[in-house]
Amino acid sequence: MAKKEFPYTGFTSLAIHAGHEQDPNYAHLTPIYASSTFVYDTAEQGMRRFSKQEEGYIYSRWGNPTFTEAEKKIAAMECFGVTDAGGRPLVTKALLHASGMAAITTLFLSNLKAGDKILSHYSLYGGSQEMMDKILPGLGIEAVIVDLRDLNKAEAALKADPQIKMMYLETPANPTVQCVDIEELTKLAKQYGKIVACDNTFATPYLQQPFRFGVDFIIHSTTKFLNGHGTAVGGVFIGRDIEFMNTRAAKTYQLLGGNSNPFDAFLLINGMRTLEVRMERHCHNATEIANYLEGHAAVSKVNYTGLPSHPDFYISSKQMRHPGAIMSIELKGGLQAGVKMMDRLQLCTRTVSLGTCDTLLCHPASMTHYGVPKEQRERYGITDGLIRMSIGMENVQDILIDLEQSLKGL
């Protein structure tokens, strides 16, 4: 059995073994601890646990052994090879949530109060955008949206508004696949004393590690590549300030009730064990498909940062191991061409979400970003004719055949 102190030299070894502790009954894999509550040997032990004098589980809304392995595994992957300011291996704390949106809610409500503002950028995940537009203003928290690919604009916003408390990044962004420079933006934010949070869902810890560039918090929708099989919804909130994560963040998490459940945590653990090998295949396929689509007569634009023609090619190559498996395309025929293409698909799957083993296509304007006003969507680059593609692990030739027949004559 691998031990926690084993000096892992590779990402997959870490992904398989990190966070695992031997079950008392010697199960090979961590069991599904399907228990709402946990018992104590004595009343005194219960008191020690509630007062935090003794480590132990109390109630699954507050923590569960199956959650713990998932949390430790994700935290270990985000920190693999990353050091703190003193040159020591970075240690972080993760809280497993019922969804990515639950994780984002804990991030915002544990850090922000009425009067605070968030500085963010164009083309965010639709749920994040709607949270900033429709929920946070009612709590007295506002969002300032700026093109953060322009560092001058980012600094101007920070100078102009001292109420900005947090910089919130999503890179690559959904669904235009825009990238922002995590390192430079974090340096800038720190000059002004701001918190930096980053949604790392598209990239995963295998392709990008925002903690390496000094961010304070990372969130994921674990539903996507971390799970990898479309079997469970989940989210995670990770922070480098252990005291904050164990106090303010943990209390917010517990009181909001956004915790995961043991079965979904179990599915996530097993999905993460194969993250590296899955991402390698996803990325290989995505590169071939992006190159194919860039030269296709029906396609006016391919948003994929692995193409030298993409304006964020340099930033992506600077901070990511590989550009990833998500791209979006603009069809010359607009909305009607997009409808025809989607209807013709035979191998690829028509659905929302992303990060599963099969190739998934969706139409953001009518699906993931339906709740974002049309004018706002288009200003962010999410047009009616945009198709988002999550490239799967099928044999790439089969994906290409399906795309070719679906695009024929458009």
C-alpha positions as CSV (number, residue, x, y, z in Angstrom):
1,M,0.0,0.0,0.0
2,A,1.3,3.5,-0.9
3,K,1.9,5.7,2.1
4,K,1.0,9.4,2.3
5,E,4.6,10.4,2.6
6,F,5.7,8.4,-0.5
7,P,7.7,10.8,-2.8
8,Y,5.5,10.5,-5.9
9,T,7.4,11.3,-9.1
10,G,4.4,11.2,-11.4
11,F,0.9,12.7,-11.6
12,T,-0.9,9.4,-12.1
13,S,0.7,7.7,-9.1
14,L,-0.5,10.7,-7.1
15,A,-4.0,10.6,-8.6
16,I,-4.3,6.9,-7.8
17,H,-2.9,6.9,-4.2
18,A,-3.2,10.4,-2.8
19,G,-5.7,10.9,0.0
20,H,-6.3,7.2,0.6
21,E,-6.2,5.8,4.1
22,Q,-6.7,2.1,4.9
23,D,-10.3,1.3,5.7
24,P,-10.6,-0.4,9.1
25,N,-12.1,-3.5,7.4
26,Y,-9.3,-3.5,4.8
27,A,-11.4,-2.7,1.8
28,H,-9.1,-2.1,-1.3
29,L,-11.0,1.1,-2.2
30,T,-12.6,3.6,0.1
31,P,-16.1,2.5,0.8
32,I,-19.3,4.6,0.3
33,Y,-19.9,5.8,3.8
34,A,-23.7,6.1,3.4
35,S,-24.3,7.3,6.9
36,S,-25.9,10.6,7.8
37,T,-24.4,10.7,11.2
38,F,-21.5,9.1,13.3
39,V,-21.5,7.7,16.8
40,Y,-19.2,8.3,19.8
41,D,-17.8,5.8,22.3
42,T,-18.6,8.2,25.1
43,A,-20.4,11.4,25.7
44,E,-17.1,13.0,26.5
45,Q,-15.8,11.9,23.1
46,G,-18.8,13.6,21.4
47,M,-18.1,16.8,23.3
48,R,-14.4,16.7,22.3
49,R,-15.4,16.4,18.6
50,F,-17.9,19.2,18.7
51,S,-15.4,21.4,20.4
52,K,-12.7,20.4,17.9
53,Q,-10.4,19.0,20.6
54,E,-10.5,15.7,18.8
55,E,-10.6,14.9,15.1
56,G,-13.6,12.8,13.9
57,Y,-16.8,12.8,12.0
58,I,-20.1,14.1,13.4
59,Y,-22.6,14.6,10.6
60,S,-22.3,14.1,6.8
61,R,-23.2,17.7,6.1
62,W,-20.0,18.6,8.0
63,G,-17.8,15.9,6.6
64,N,-17.7,12.2,5.6
65,P,-14.8,9.7,5.1
66,T,-15.7,9.3,1.4
67,F,-15.6,13.1,1.0
68,T,-12.3,13.3,2.7
69,E,-10.5,11.1,0.2
70,A,-11.9,13.0,-2.7
71,E,-10.9,16.3,-1.1
72,K,-7.4,15.2,-0.3
73,K,-6.9,13.8,-3.8
74,I,-8.0,17.0,-5.5
75,A,-5.9,19.1,-3.2
76,A,-2.8,16.9,-3.8
77,M,-3.2,17.2,-7.6
78,E,-3.6,21.0,-7.5
79,C,-0.4,21.2,-5.4
80,F,1.7,18.5,-7.1
81,G,5.2,20.0,-7.5
82,V,4.0,23.4,-6.2
83,T,5.9,25.1,-3.3
84,D,5.0,27.9,-1.0
85,A,6.8,31.1,-0.4
86,G,9.3,29.3,1.8
87,G,10.1,26.7,-0.8
88,R,8.2,23.9,1.1
89,P,5.6,21.7,-0.6
90,L,2.3,23.7,-0.7
91,V,-0.5,22.4,1.5
92,T,-4.1,23.3,0.8
93,K,-7.6,22.4,2.0
94,A,-10.5,21.3,-0.1
95,L,-14.2,21.2,0.6
96,L,-16.3,18.9,-1.6
97,H,-19.7,20.3,-2.7
98,A,-22.9,19.1,-4.3
99,S,-22.1,21.1,-7.5
100,G,-19.7,23.6,-9.0
101,M,-22.3,26.3,-8.3
102,A,-22.4,25.3,-4.7
103,A,-18.6,25.6,-4.5
104,I,-18.7,29.1,-6.1
105,T,-21.4,30.1,-3.7
106,T,-19.3,29.1,-0.7
107,L,-16.3,30.9,-2.3
108,F,-18.2,34.2,-2.7
109,L,-20.2,34.2,0.6
110,S,-17.2,33.2,2.8
111,N,-15.1,36.0,1.3
112,L,-17.4,38.8,0.4
113,K,-19.9,41.1,2.2
114,A,-22.3,43.9,1.2
115,G,-20.4,46.7,-0.4
116,D,-17.6,44.4,-1.8
117,K,-17.1,44.0,-5.5
118,I,-15.8,41.3,-7.8
119,L,-13.5,42.1,-10.7
120,S,-14.0,39.5,-13.5
121,H,-13.9,39.2,-17.3
122,Y,-16.0,38.5,-20.3
123,S,-17.3,35.0,-21.3
124,L,-17.8,33.2,-18.0
125,Y,-19.7,30.1,-17.5
126,G,-23.4,31.0,-17.7
127,G,-24.2,30.0,-14.1
128,S,-21.3,32.1,-12.8
129,Q,-22.5,35.1,-14.9
130,E,-26.1,34.7,-13.7
131,M,-24.9,34.5,-10.0
132,M,-23.1,37.8,-10.5
133,D,-26.0,39.4,-12.3
134,K,-29.0,38.1,-10.4
135,I,-28.1,36.9,-7.0
136,L,-25.1,38.8,-5.6
137,P,-26.5,42.3,-6.2
138,G,-29.4,41.4,-3.9
139,L,-26.7,40.8,-1.2
140,G,-25.0,44.1,-1.9
141,I,-22.2,42.5,-3.9
142,E,-21.5,43.8,-7.4
143,A,-19.4,42.5,-10.3
144,V,-17.1,44.7,-12.4
145,I,-16.6,43.1,-15.9
146,V,-13.5,44.1,-17.8
147,D,-11.5,42.5,-20.6
148,L,-8.8,41.1,-18.3
149,R,-6.7,40.0,-21.3
150,D,-5.6,43.7,-21.3
151,L,-3.5,44.2,-18.1
152,N,-3.8,48.0,-18.4
153,K,-7.6,47.7,-18.2
154,A,-7.3,45.4,-15.2
155,E,-5.1,47.8,-13.4
156,A,-7.3,50.8,-14.3
157,A,-10.3,49.0,-12.8
158,L,-8.4,48.2,-9.6
159,K,-7.2,51.8,-9.2
160,A,-10.6,53.2,-9.9
161,D,-12.6,51.1,-7.5
162,P,-11.2,50.3,-4.0
163,Q,-14.4,48.4,-3.2
164,I,-13.1,45.5,-5.4
165,K,-12.1,42.8,-3.0
166,M,-11.8,39.7,-5.3
167,M,-10.5,39.0,-8.8
168,Y,-12.4,36.1,-10.2
169,L,-10.8,34.3,-13.2
170,E,-12.0,31.5,-15.4
171,T,-9.4,30.3,-17.9
172,P,-9.9,28.8,-20.4
173,A,-13.3,30.5,-20.3
174,N,-16.7,29.0,-21.2
175,P,-17.5,28.8,-24.1
176,T,-15.3,31.1,-26.1
177,V,-12.1,29.4,-24.7
178,Q,-10.5,32.8,-24.0
179,C,-7.5,32.7,-21.7
180,V,-6.3,35.3,-19.3
181,D,-2.8,35.5,-17.8
182,I,-3.1,34.0,-14.3
183,E,0.4,34.9,-13.2
184,E,0.4,38.6,-14.3
185,L,-3.2,39.2,-13.1
186,T,-2.4,37.6,-9.7
187,K,0.7,39.8,-9.4
188,L,-1.4,42.8,-10.2
189,A,-4.2,41.9,-7.8
190,K,-1.7,41.3,-5.0
191,Q,-0.2,44.8,-5.5
192,Y,-3.6,46.2,-4.6
193,G,-4.3,43.7,-1.8
194,K,-7.0,41.7,-3.5
195,I,-8.1,38.0,-3.3
196,V,-7.7,36.0,-6.4
197,A,-9.9,33.0,-7.3
198,C,-9.8,30.8,-10.4
199,D,-12.2,28.4,-12.0
200,N,-9.9,25.5,-13.2
201,T,-12.7,23.2,-14.5
202,F,-11.7,23.3,-18.2
203,A,-8.0,22.8,-17.6
204,T,-8.0,20.3,-14.7
205,P,-5.0,20.2,-12.3
206,Y,-3.2,18.0,-14.9
207,L,-3.1,20.8,-17.5
208,Q,-2.9,23.9,-15.3
209,Q,-2.2,24.6,-11.6
210,P,-3.3,28.1,-10.6
211,F,-1.7,27.8,-7.2
212,R,1.6,27.8,-9.0
213,F,0.9,31.4,-10.0
214,G,-0.1,32.6,-6.5
215,V,-3.9,32.5,-6.6
216,D,-5.7,32.1,-3.2
217,F,-8.6,29.9,-4.2
218,I,-9.5,27.4,-6.9
219,I,-12.9,26.0,-7.7
220,H,-14.0,23.1,-10.0
221,S,-17.1,21.6,-11.3
222,T,-16.0,18.1,-10.6
223,T,-18.9,16.9,-12.8
224,K,-16.7,17.5,-15.8
225,F,-13.2,16.1,-16.4
226,L,-12.4,15.2,-12.8
227,N,-15.3,12.7,-12.7
228,G,-14.8,12.1,-16.4
229,H,-17.8,9.7,-17.0
230,G,-20.9,11.9,-16.6
231,T,-22.1,9.8,-13.6
232,A,-22.2,12.4,-10.8
233,V,-22.7,16.1,-10.2
234,G,-20.2,17.8,-7.9
235,G,-17.9,20.8,-7.1
236,V,-14.9,21.6,-5.0
237,F,-13.6,24.7,-3.3
238,I,-9.8,24.7,-2.5
239,G,-7.9,27.3,-0.6
240,R,-4.3,27.8,0.5
241,D,-5.1,29.6,3.8
242,I,-5.7,26.6,5.9
243,E,-7.0,28.5,8.9
244,F,-9.6,30.3,6.8
245,M,-10.7,27.1,5.1
246,N,-11.1,25.4,8.5
247,T,-13.0,28.3,10.0
248,R,-14.9,30.8,7.9
249,A,-15.0,28.7,4.7
250,A,-16.0,25.5,6.6
251,K,-18.7,27.3,8.6
252,T,-20.2,28.9,5.4
253,Y,-20.1,25.5,3.7
254,Q,-21.8,23.7,6.6
255,L,-24.5,26.3,7.0
256,L,-25.3,26.7,3.3
257,G,-25.7,22.9,3.2
258,G,-24.0,22.5,-0.2
259,N,-22.1,19.3,0.7
260,S,-21.6,16.4,-1.6
261,N,-23.0,12.9,-1.0
262,P,-21.0,9.7,-0.4
263,F,-22.0,8.0,-3.6
264,D,-21.1,10.9,-5.9
265,A,-17.8,11.3,-3.9
266,F,-17.0,7.6,-4.5
267,L,-17.7,8.0,-8.3
268,L,-15.5,11.1,-8.3
269,I,-12.6,9.3,-6.6
270,N,-12.6,6.5,-9.1
271,G,-12.8,8.9,-12.0
272,M,-9.8,11.0,-10.8
273,R,-7.6,7.9,-10.7
274,T,-7.4,7.9,-14.5
275,L,-7.3,11.7,-15.1
276,E,-3.9,11.9,-16.7
277,V,-4.4,9.0,-19.2
278,R,-7.9,10.4,-20.1
279,M,-6.6,13.9,-20.6
280,E,-3.8,12.8,-22.8
281,R,-6.3,11.1,-25.2
282,H,-8.8,14.0,-25.0
283,C,-6.0,16.5,-25.9
284,H,-4.6,14.4,-28.7
285,N,-8.0,14.2,-30.3
286,A,-8.7,17.9,-29.8
287,T,-5.5,18.9,-31.6
288,E,-6.4,16.9,-34.7
289,I,-10.0,18.0,-34.8
290,A,-9.1,21.7,-34.3
291,N,-6.6,21.6,-37.2
292,Y,-9.3,19.8,-39.4
293,L,-12.0,22.3,-38.5
294,E,-9.8,25.4,-39.1
295,G,-9.6,24.4,-42.8
296,H,-13.2,23.4,-43.2
297,A,-15.3,25.4,-45.8
298,A,-18.3,25.6,-43.5
299,V,-16.4,27.0,-40.5
300,S,-15.6,30.7,-40.2
301,K,-13.8,30.5,-36.9
302,V,-12.3,27.9,-34.5
303,N,-11.8,29.0,-30.9
304,Y,-9.0,26.7,-29.7
305,T,-5.9,28.1,-28.0
306,G,-3.8,25.3,-29.4
307,L,-4.0,27.0,-32.9
308,P,-1.3,29.6,-33.5
309,S,-4.1,31.8,-35.0
310,H,-5.8,32.1,-31.7
311,P,-5.1,35.4,-29.9
312,D,-4.5,33.7,-26.6
313,F,-2.1,31.0,-28.0
314,Y,0.9,32.4,-26.1
315,I,-0.9,32.8,-22.8
316,S,-2.2,29.3,-23.0
317,S,1.1,27.8,-23.9
318,K,2.7,29.7,-21.0
319,Q,0.4,28.4,-18.2
320,M,-1.0,25.1,-19.5
321,R,0.6,21.8,-20.2
322,H,-1.7,21.5,-23.3
323,P,-4.6,23.6,-24.6
324,G,-7.1,21.0,-23.5
325,A,-10.1,19.3,-25.0
326,I,-12.7,22.2,-25.3
327,M,-13.2,24.3,-28.3
328,S,-16.0,26.2,-30.0
329,I,-16.7,27.0,-33.6
330,E,-18.6,29.6,-35.6
331,L,-20.4,28.3,-38.7
332,K,-20.6,30.5,-41.7
333,G,-24.3,29.7,-42.0
334,G,-25.0,30.9,-38.5
335,L,-27.8,29.6,-36.3
336,Q,-29.6,27.5,-39.0
337,A,-26.3,25.8,-40.0
338,G,-25.7,25.1,-36.3
339,V,-29.2,23.5,-36.0
340,K,-28.6,21.3,-39.1
341,M,-25.2,20.3,-37.9
342,M,-26.4,19.3,-34.5
343,D,-29.4,17.3,-36.0
344,R,-27.1,15.3,-38.3
345,L,-24.8,14.1,-35.6
346,Q,-24.6,10.3,-35.4
347,L,-21.6,9.5,-33.1
348,C,-21.1,12.7,-31.2
349,T,-23.7,13.5,-28.4
350,R,-26.0,16.4,-28.3
351,T,-26.1,17.6,-24.7
352,V,-24.9,20.2,-22.3
353,S,-22.0,19.6,-19.9
354,L,-18.5,18.5,-20.9
355,G,-15.5,16.4,-19.9
356,T,-17.0,12.9,-20.4
357,C,-15.4,10.1,-22.5
358,D,-17.7,10.8,-25.4
359,T,-17.7,13.9,-27.6
360,L,-20.4,16.4,-26.5
361,L,-21.7,19.3,-28.6
362,C,-24.0,22.0,-27.4
363,H,-25.4,25.3,-28.5
364,P,-24.6,27.8,-25.7
365,A,-27.1,30.5,-26.7
366,S,-30.0,28.2,-26.2
367,M,-28.5,25.9,-23.5
368,T,-25.7,26.8,-21.1
369,H,-26.1,30.6,-21.5
370,Y,-29.9,30.7,-22.1
371,G,-30.4,32.9,-19.0
372,V,-27.8,35.5,-20.2
373,P,-29.4,38.3,-22.2
374,K,-28.7,38.1,-26.0
375,E,-27.0,41.6,-26.1
376,Q,-24.7,40.6,-23.2
377,R,-23.9,37.2,-24.7
378,E,-22.9,38.7,-28.0
379,R,-20.8,41.3,-26.4
380,Y,-18.9,38.4,-24.7
381,G,-18.5,36.5,-28.0
382,I,-21.3,34.0,-27.5
383,T,-23.3,34.4,-30.7
384,D,-26.3,32.5,-31.9
385,G,-24.2,30.5,-34.2
386,L,-21.6,29.3,-31.7
387,I,-21.2,25.6,-31.1
388,R,-19.2,24.3,-28.1
389,M,-17.4,21.0,-28.4
390,S,-16.0,18.8,-25.7
391,I,-13.8,16.4,-27.5
392,G,-14.0,12.9,-26.2
393,M,-11.9,9.8,-26.2
394,E,-13.4,7.9,-29.2
395,N,-11.0,7.0,-32.0
396,V,-10.3,10.3,-33.6
397,Q,-11.0,9.1,-37.1
398,D,-14.6,8.3,-36.1
399,I,-15.1,11.7,-34.6
400,L,-13.8,13.3,-37.8
401,I,-16.1,11.2,-40.0
402,D,-19.1,12.3,-38.0
403,L,-18.1,15.9,-38.1
404,E,-17.5,15.7,-41.8
405,Q,-20.9,14.2,-42.6
406,S,-22.7,16.6,-40.2
407,L,-21.0,19.7,-41.8
408,K,-21.4,18.6,-45.4
409,G,-23.1,21.2,-47.6
410,L,-23.5,23.8,-44.9
